[in-house]
Amino acid sequence: MLSIILPAYNESRSIQKNLATLEAYLKNHLNTDYEILVINDGSTDDTAVQAEHYSSPFVQVLSYSPNRGKGYAIQYGMKQAQGDYLLFMDVDLATDLNEIEKFYILISENIYDLIIGNRKTKEAIQHIKQPFYRRFLGKGFTFLCQILLGSRITDFTCGFKMYTREAARIIFTRQSIYDWSFDAELIYIAHKHHLKIKELPVVWTDDPNSKVNVLISIIKSLWGIFKIRFNDIQNKYQ
């Protein structure tokens, strides 16, 4: 079974439409059982109500309060998921849904433990690109991650990653960072445990209404990188 984790914060205006779009794709393109876990990350609007009004036996809405951050929401969903393979993706469906089938076919061959979406390779397609300042700051963050964390990954923060169940158990039971640098921690833990990682180019569309304050997130993420190294020194990822 495939589990899909959707972290959601104040998404009441689009959550029902996006759930319908996602489930229609899964029914028509994947020959497997699936579950969709909507993780309502302390929303202050009626995201939970709208999601619960979407009627499907394959969709479960899990809520908590207060808001804890995207990294916490994903960890929460991963620990609740029942699938053999687990995907977290952005609730705005920024990554083309056809990538789900591509990732699922590859990971089910049991060659890789973790497959990461990559928006930055030449093969990737971006229908709407991020503003220049976001791309510039993102490249700076990636460079620092590669230098300080010793990783060759080129797109740490793409919100589209699929795990085997065992890889998810190893990684998410050790995760401790929940702000924007959580992606870097997840990848660092994967490297630490010698998991096999594959980056695949994706078709992706930027959301111009993104709630992320990139400058503040970058500052927090830089601190997060050093925290990852400090955690490793304390053997928290063993």
ChimeraX attribute file (.defattr): number of C-alpha atoms within 10 A of each C-alpha:
attribute: neighborCount
match mode: 1-to-1
recipient: residues
	/A:1	14
	/A:2	24
	/A:3	25
	/A:4	25
	/A:5	26
	/A:6	25
	/A:7	26
	/A:8	25
	/A:9	23
	/A:10	17
	/A:11	21
	/A:12	18
	/A:13	12
	/A:14	14
	/A:15	22
	/A:16	19
	/A:17	14
	/A:18	16
	/A:19	22
	/A:20	14
	/A:21	13
	/A:22	16
	/A:23	17
	/A:24	11
	/A:25	15
	/A:26	20
	/A:27	12
	/A:28	8
	/A:29	13
	/A:30	14
	/A:31	10
	/A:32	10
	/A:33	12
	/A:34	20
	/A:35	21
	/A:36	23
	/A:37	21
	/A:38	26
	/A:39	28
	/A:40	28
	/A:41	25
	/A:42	19
	/A:43	20
	/A:44	15
	/A:45	13
	/A:46	15
	/A:47	26
	/A:48	25
	/A:49	14
	/A:50	16
	/A:51	25
	/A:52	17
	/A:53	10
	/A:54	16
	/A:55	12
	/A:56	13
	/A:57	8
	/A:58	12
	/A:59	18
	/A:60	17
	/A:61	17
	/A:62	18
	/A:63	18
	/A:64	14
	/A:65	10
	/A:66	11
	/A:67	15
	/A:68	15
	/A:69	18
	/A:70	23
	/A:71	21
	/A:72	21
	/A:73	25
	/A:74	25
	/A:75	25
	/A:76	19
	/A:77	25
	/A:78	25
	/A:79	12
	/A:80	13
	/A:81	21
	/A:82	16
	/A:83	18
	/A:84	15
	/A:85	23
	/A:86	25
	/A:87	27
	/A:88	21
	/A:89	21
	/A:90	16
	/A:91	21
	/A:92	20
	/A:93	19
	/A:94	19
	/A:95	23
	/A:96	14
	/A:97	18
	/A:98	13
	/A:99	17
	/A:100	22
	/A:101	15
	/A:102	12
	/A:103	22
	/A:104	19
	/A:105	12
	/A:106	13
	/A:107	19
	/A:108	13
	/A:109	8
	/A:110	11
	/A:111	11
	/A:112	17
	/A:113	21
	/A:114	25
	/A:115	21
	/A:116	25
	/A:117	26
	/A:118	26
	/A:119	24
	/A:120	16
	/A:121	13
	/A:122	8
	/A:123	12
	/A:124	15
	/A:125	18
	/A:126	17
	/A:127	11
	/A:128	12
	/A:129	15
	/A:130	14
	/A:131	10
	/A:132	9
	/A:133	11
	/A:134	15
	/A:135	14
	/A:136	11
	/A:137	15
	/A:138	17
	/A:139	16
	/A:140	14
	/A:141	21
	/A:142	19
	/A:143	17
	/A:144	14
	/A:145	24
	/A:146	16
	/A:147	10
	/A:148	13
	/A:149	18
	/A:150	11
	/A:151	17
	/A:152	12
	/A:153	17
	/A:154	19
	/A:155	22
	/A:156	27
	/A:157	19
	/A:158	19
	/A:159	19
	/A:160	21
	/A:161	22
	/A:162	25
	/A:163	27
	/A:164	20
	/A:165	19
	/A:166	11
	/A:167	20
	/A:168	23
	/A:169	13
	/A:170	17
	/A:171	23
	/A:172	21
	/A:173	12
	/A:174	16
	/A:175	19
	/A:176	18
	/A:177	22
	/A:178	18
	/A:179	17
	/A:180	22
	/A:181	25
	/A:182	25
	/A:183	21
	/A:184	25
	/A:185	29
	/A:186	22
	/A:187	19
	/A:188	22
	/A:189	22
	/A:190	21
	/A:191	16
	/A:192	13
	/A:193	13
	/A:194	10
	/A:195	16
	/A:196	14
	/A:197	17
	/A:198	17
	/A:199	17
	/A:200	17
	/A:201	17
	/A:202	26
	/A:203	18
	/A:204	22
	/A:205	18
	/A:206	16
	/A:207	13
	/A:208	10
	/A:209	7
	/A:210	9
	/A:211	9
	/A:212	9
	/A:213	9
	/A:214	16
	/A:215	13
	/A:216	10
	/A:217	15
	/A:218	19
	/A:219	13
	/A:220	14
	/A:221	21
	/A:222	16
	/A:223	12
	/A:224	20
	/A:225	22
	/A:226	14
	/A:227	16
	/A:228	25
	/A:229	15
	/A:230	12
	/A:231	14
	/A:232	15
	/A:233	10
	/A:234	10
	/A:235	9
	/A:236	13
	/A:237	20
	/A:238	10
